[in-house]
Amino acid sequence: MCRLEFGDILLIMNNKSKMRVVDFFCGAGGFSEGFRQQGFEIIMGVDKWQPALDTHNLNHKLNDSLKDVLDFWKDDSSDTKDIDAIPNTEFIIGSPSCVSFSMSNKAGKADKTQGIRLIEAYLRIIAVKKHQHNSILMGWYMENVPKSKDHIKIGYTFEDLNLSKWARRNKINPKRIAVNIHGSIFNAGDYGAPQERKRYVVGEWIKTGEFIAPEKTHNHHIKSCDIRNKMPKPNATQKHKDWVDPNYPSLVLRTQEITDHFYDTGLYEIQWEKAEHLKINHPFMGKMSFPENENRTCRTIMATRSAISRESLIYKSEYNRHGNGEYRIPTIREIASLMGFPYAYQFVGSEGLKWKQIGNSVCPQMSAALAKALRKKMEFSEIKLEKLDFSSLKENYTKVKNLNTFTEKQFISPAKRKNNARFRRHPFKIGNMTVDLMNYHPNLKDTIGKKWYVSVFFGTGDYSVIVLQKEDLKKIEKVLSSNFSKFLTFKKNISVKPYPSEHIQKIFEEDLLLNNKNNPLKVIKKMAKTIQTYDNCTKYIEVEDLFPRKKIPMAQLMAMYGLTSLYYREIGL
């Protein structure tokens, strides 16, 4: 490509101020940060969420006000006044909200209408800036979750983008394609981000209509341990030590300049125990690591800060504790680094707000790869990692609420459970079935805590369920006696009598430090450990006509017998 193809515009590109960018749905600014690192000037961010916009303003030295991108979609197809008021720039980037398309939202079955509206409102802006008289727009990008690809068309006419009257006024056929969609799905890990984060990226180099794809730089993805092992420990006490940013070797900060990291994120046992169960013993999903497997790239960081979900990131605590505080979630600075933000990048708000901003962000390494691709198209060399300039960010740490406390957390006041909190837990999942202790009937979910049930679930999706009755105990005992030589020993080992039935719900709701051996959480865990001490407990045995299957794992029969003995025979439920 000849450097003069763009005439006067390209001739002045050596001037940094002419590599200008407006970032729509800017959020906290991950998309902007990658472009900033590569010498582009971020002149405006557009977002409707104040905490994120405050963060974007702080880090990019702006003073933008709240604006909803949907406001650029007008009832009148000739009305582009709001779009015209947006500064004309050489580049536009945008990340429409992905909630509608995310697989985490109703298993991917959420209404897509809102997500499509946001995308079309963004593309309406692109169409006007691209086709307006004396346009200087040279290129644009848009990113979203992979599932959005199924709902984005290959081309949008002016009519599609509510620009029919505007097009006619500019002597353009409204049925003509205004914006073509070209792009692909990219993994941020391929470009140096220490996270598995796949995104659908589309865009256009206006002159030729082509999509400028980033060049893959990392055949081997950066592991979580490659980042966390280079970071100071959250309980570090060396307040005057220098630390090299694990993502950016040109950035070195002292301990006191690193925000949101030196505080205790330890979890109560009732929190991490629930996450552990969902990760390694989920009734219908695969097994995950607990604690986190750091010899792999970090899983996608979610926008919700959670300590009790299957998607929670959980590490062993640096403090020598057992039970409460034994495990912890990442600090804000850890997830920011795992997302690819530099140490000097600051986030405004509370811990939960900071986490949400980071989880909603574009990995700066991914956006920097796109920026590098544009620089190459313009015949400019990339700015190398060791030459990146963070001087504009360095004093921002004094302008935010810093979460650092340099103190150890005291575990004396766990969050209370709601009255009539539900309980459902199984010792293990083997043979695509579970034996669940429940404080509600599986078919009568409104009555909670009055009676306790042992329910056997077979299969997933269109599963079948049997609620065991007291009379089933003798049938199960007969089968076990015939197939399990150590049955009498097992029977003796589980003969721990819990409190009367009316107290079980109270124990579950009030024993938040898990001190009571009769807490059903502890009973289930002990039951699992006891059963797993027996050899061949996973072998399949004949069960005659007791269940929908002729053969089931012996361990599941042992769980049925153990739980039914404890909660039916002993206390008469």
N, C-alpha and C positions, 0 to 999 in steps of 0.2 A: 504493500500500500504506500502511495506517495504521501508525504507529510502535508502537501498542499491541497489534499482532496477537500478539506473543509475550509479552504480559503483563509480568511482573516481569523476565524475562530481558532483554528489549529495553530496558527502562527503565534498566538499569544498564550498557548497552553503552558509554556515554560513559566509563566507567572502563576504561582500557587493560587492566587485569588480567583483565577479563572477555572479552577477545578472545584466548582461549587456544588454542594449537595443539599437537597431538602429530604428529610427522612420522615415519611408518613407512618403512623402507628409506631412512633419512635421508641415508646416504652422507656426503659432505663438507658438505652443507647448502645446496645451491643452491635447493631448493624452500623451505626454511626462510628463507633470506636474503631472498627476494622478499617473503615475508609479514612478516618483521621490519621491512623498510624501510617497509611500509605500516601500521605501528603494532600488529601482532599480537604477542602474547607467545609465544615458543616455549618450552614448559615441559618437553618431553621429545623425545628422538630415539631411535629403535629401529633398530639395525643389528647385523649379525653380523661385520663386518670392523673390526678394531681401529683401523688407521690412520685410516680415514674417521670412525669414531666419535670418535676423539681430536680430529680437526679440528672436528667438529660441536660437541663439548663446549667446545673452546677459544673458538670464535667466538660461541657462544650461551650461554656462562657456565653450563654444565651439568656434571653429574658422572654421566652415565648409564653403565651397564655393558652388555656385549655381550648381545644377545638375538636369537635367530633367530625371524623372524615365523612360520615353520612350527611353532614350539612352541605357537602359539595354536590350532592345529588338533589336536584331541584324538580319541582312539578313542571315548571316551564322549561322546555327543552332548548330554549334560547338563552336561558339565564346561566351565565358563567362568571358573574361578578366576583364571587368568592374565590374562584379558581384564578381569575385574572389578578386578584390581589396577592396571590402567592408569588414571591420573588421568582423571576425566571433564572434558572440555573442550567448548567451543562448536564447535570445528572440528578435523577430522582430514584430513591430507594424506598421500599415499603414492606411491612410485615403485617398484613391484615390478621386480626384475631383468629386463632386457629381452634378455639373452643368447640365450635360447631362440628368441625371435622375430626377432632381428636378421638382416637380409639378409647381413651380413658373416660370419655363422656358418653354414658349409656352404652358402653361397649361398641361405640362407633355408630349407634343408631339414632343419635340426636338429630333434631330438625336442622337441616343445613341452610335454611332460608337466610338467617342472619349472616352467616359466613359468606354466602354468595353475594348478598347485598353489599358487604364491606369490600369485597374484591371488585365488584363492578363500580362502586363509588371511586375506588382508587384508580381503576383503569379509565374512568371518565376524566380524571385529572390528567393522566398520561396523554389521552387522546387530544385534549385541548392544548396542552403544552407542546405536543409534538406537531400539531397541524396549524397552530396559530401563525399569523403573519410574522415574518422575521424570527421564527423560532430559533433558539440557540440550544435546544435540548439535543444532546449527543447520545445519551443512553439511559436506560432504566433497568431496575431489577425488582422483582417481587418474590418473597419467600413465604412458604407455608408448610404445614405438615404434609406428609406423603399422600394421605387420603384425599386431600383437596384436589389432587390431580383428576380424580373421577368426576369432579363437579365444575371444572374450568374448561371452557370451550377453546377450540383451536384458533378462533378468531372472533372478534367483536365488531359489529358495524356501528356507525354513528347512531343509528336507530336503536341498537341494543343498549347503548350507553346513554340514552336519553339526550341525544344531541342533534336530533333531526333538524330543528329550526336553526340551530347554530351552524350546522353543516351547510344548509341552503344559503344562509347569509354569507358564508365564506365560499360559495360556489362549489360545494362538494356534494356529491350524491349521497344522501343519508344511508343508502343501502351498501355503500362502499365499506370495505374493512378499514376500521380505524386503528385497531391494535391487533397484531398477530401474536399468538402465544407459542413460544418455543422455549424449551428448557428440559430439565431432567431432575431426577432425585439424587441428591448428594449427601454424603455422610461427613459431618464436620470433622470426624476423626481422621479422614483422609488428608486433611489440610493442617494438622497439628493441634487441633482441639483435643484436650484430654477427656473426651466424652463421646459416647455413641449417641449421636443426635442427627437423625436423617431428616432432610427437608427437601421439599419440592421447590426448586428455584427456576423462575422464568425471567425473561428479559429481552432486550433488543438493543443492538447497535444501530441507531436510526439510519445512518447513511446506507447501509446494506441490508437492513432488516434481519441480520443474523443474530443468533444468541452467542454471546461471548462466554464460553465455559471456562471455569477455573482449572488450572493444571494441578493434578494430584501430586502431593509432596511427600506423603507418608504411607509407605506400603505396610509398615508396622505401626500400629496405633500406640499412642502414649498411654501408659498404664496409670491407674489411680496412684499406685505407690510411687511412681516417678514424680508425681506432684507433691503428695503429702509428705514423703520422706525428706523433701527439700525445704519443707516449711517448718517454722518453729513449732514446738508442741504448745497446745493451748495453756498448759500449766507451766510454761517457761518463766524463769525469773530474771533472765539476763536482759535488763531493760535498756542497755546501751550497746547491744550487739548489732552488727550489720547483717542484713539478710538479702540474698539475691533472689529476685522474683523467679519462681520455678518455671514460668512461661516465657519470661523476657529477661535475658541476661544483662541487658543494659540498664535495668532498673534495680537499684539497691536502696533499701530503706532501713532505718534503725527500728528497733523493737517498738518504741513509743510512737512511731509514724505508721505502724501497721494497725489498722482499725478492725474492730469486729471479730477478733480472733482469740484474745486472751481472756476467755471466760469459760465457765464450766457448763457444758451442755449435757451432763449426765442425766440418765433416765431412771425413773422409778421402775422397779422390777415389774409391776403390773403393766407398764407401758412396753418395755422391750420384750417381755414374755409373750404379749399378744402378737407383736410383730414377728417374733421368732416362730410362733405357731403358724401364722399365715404364710410365712416364707417356706418353711420346710414341711408343713403338714396341712396344706390347703386341701379342702374336700374335693375340688375339681380342677385345680390348676397345678402346673408343674412345680418342682422343687427349686428353691432359690438358696443362695448362700446366706448363712447367718453366723457371725457377722459378715460384713461385705467382703467379697473376694477382690482384693486390691491388686492382684496380679493380672488384671484385665482393665480395659478402658472403663471409665465410670459410666454407669447406666444413665439414661436420660434423667436429668434433674427436673422434677415436677414443680409446678408453681405453688403447690400447697405444702407448707411446712408440717410434716406429720411424723410422729414417733411410733404410731401404732398400726400403720398400714403395711400391706405387702410391698409397696413401692418405697417404703422408708429406707434411707441410707443410714446404716448403723455400724459404728466402729466400736472396738474395745476401748474403754477409757484408759487414759494415761495414769489415772489415779488407781491405786491398789485397793479396789473395793470389791465386795462380793454382794450380789443381790442388787439393792438400790445403788445406782450409780456405776454399776459394773460395765454398762455399755452407754454409748452416747450417740447423738446425731452430729452431723458436721457443724462447725461454726459457719457464720456468714462468710467469713473470708475464705474458708475452705471451699464452699460451694461456688463462690465467685471465681476462685482460681481453677476449679474443676470445670467451670464454664468457659474459662479462657480470659477472664478479665485481669488486668494488671493490678498489683497491690495498691497502686495509687488511685485507682478508680473507686469513687465513694458512692454510697447509696444512702438516700434520705429516708428517714422514718424509723419505725419500730423494727424489731427483729423479724416479725411476721411479714411486714410490708417489704422489707429488704429482700427476704427470701422470695416472695412472690415476684418482685421485679426481676431478680436474677433468673428464676425459673421460666419466666416468659421471654427471656432475651434470645437474641441471635448470638451464637458463639463468635467473638471477635475474629478468631482465626478463619472462620468460614467467610465472613464478610471481607476480611483482608485479602483472601484468595480471589474474591470477585473484583476487588479494587485493583489487585495486581494484574488481573486479566485485562482490565480496561487500560491500565498503564502500558501494558505490552502492545495493545491495539494502537495506542497513540505513540508507540515507539519510544516510551520512557522505560528505564530500568526500574525494577522494584526496589523499595527501600528494605535493605536486609535487616534481619531480626536484631542483630547486634548494633544496628544504627538507629533503632527506633527512638523517638524523642518523647519523653513523658514529662518534660519540664512544666507544661501547662497544667498538669494534674497535681503536682507535688504538694502544694499548700492546701489542697481541698480537705485534707484530713482534719483540719482545725474547724471546719465549717459544718460538720455533721455530728449527730448524736452517736458517740462511740460506745459500743457494747462492752468494751474491755473492762474487767473488774479486777483481774489478777487474784481472784479468790476462789476457794473451793466451795461448791454448793452443799448446802445442808438438806438432807432428805427427811423432812419432818412433817410435811404438809402436802400429801398427794391430792390431786383433784378428786373430788367425790363422785361416786357413781350416782346416776339418777335412781329415784325410787322405782322399784319394779324393773330394774335393768335386766335385759335378756341375757341368758347364758346358753351357749351351745358350744360344745367342745368334744373332740374325739381323741383317743390316745394316738392313733396313727391311721394313715390311709394305705391299705394293702389290698390288692385284688380289685381295684376300682370300686371299693366300698368303704364305708366308715360306720363305726358304732358310736353314736353321739349321746352324751348326757345333756339333757335339755330341761330348762325350767318352764317350758311351755309345750303343748301338744303340737306336733308339726302341722296338723290340719286345723288347729284352733289357736291361732297365734295371738289372740287378744287377751287371753288369760295367762298372766305371767307370774311365776313364783309361788303359786298355790300348791302345785304338785310338780314333781320331777319325773322325767320320763327317760327311758333308754330306747333310742330309736335307731334302726339299722337302715342305712341308705345304700341302695344298690345302683351303680352307674351314675352318669352325669347327664345333664340336659333333661331328657325324659326319664328321670330316675323313678324307681319304686322305693317305697318306705314301709317298714314294718315296725310298729310300736310294741315292744316286748311287754308281756304281762307276767304277773307273778308265777303263773302256772308253767310258763316257758322255762323256768329255771331248772326244773327236774329233767326236761327234755334235753336241754343243753348239757347238763351234768352227765346224762347218760352217754351222749355222743363223745364227750371229752374223756370219760372214764374208759371208753372202749379204744380210744386212739392215742391217749396221752399217758404214758407210764408214770409221769411225775405229777399227775393231777392232784393227789392228796397233799403233796408238798406245796403246790401252787395255791390250793384252797386254804392251807394254813397261813401262807404268806400274805394273803389279802384280807385276813380276818381283822380288819381295823374298823371299829364301829364308830360312825360319825355321830354328830349331834342329832337330836330329833328333827324330823322333817320341817317343822315350823321355824327352825333356826337356820336352816341351810341358806335360804335367801338372804337373811340378815348377815350371815357370815360373808357371803359373796359381796354384798353391797358395802359392808363396813370394814372388812379386813383388807385394807388397801396396802398395807405393808407386807402382806402374805406371811403373817406370823402364825396363823392358826392352821394346824395340820389338817383340819377338816374343811378347809376352804376347797370348794370343788375344783378350782384350778390346780391346786396341789395334789388332790386326789387323782385327777386325770393324769398328771405328769408322773406321779409315782406308779400308777397302774401301768403306764406305757413302759417305764423302766423295768418294772418287775417282769412283765411278759417277755420283754426282749432279752432277759437273762437266760431264757430257756432255749436250748439248741433246737433247730428245726421248727421253730414256732411259726415260720412262714409257709410250711408245707400245706398242701391242700388235702382236706379230708372230706369223706362222704358225710352228708347231713340229712340224707333221706328226703323227706318231704317237708322239712321244717321251713325252708326258705325258697325263693324263686330259683335258686341255683342248686345243683346237685352237689357241687364241691365248693368249699370256701376255705380261705386260709385259717389254720388252727388258731393263729394269734387273734383273729377277729372273734372266734368262738370264746376264747379266753377273755377278751374284753367284754363280750356280752355277759358271760358268767360273772366276771368280777364286778361290773357295774350294777348288774341286776341284783347280785347278792347284797351289795352295799346299800343300794337305794330302794330295794323292794323288800327283800326278806328281812333285813336287819331292822329297818325302821318302819316297815309296814305301809309303804306308800301305795 
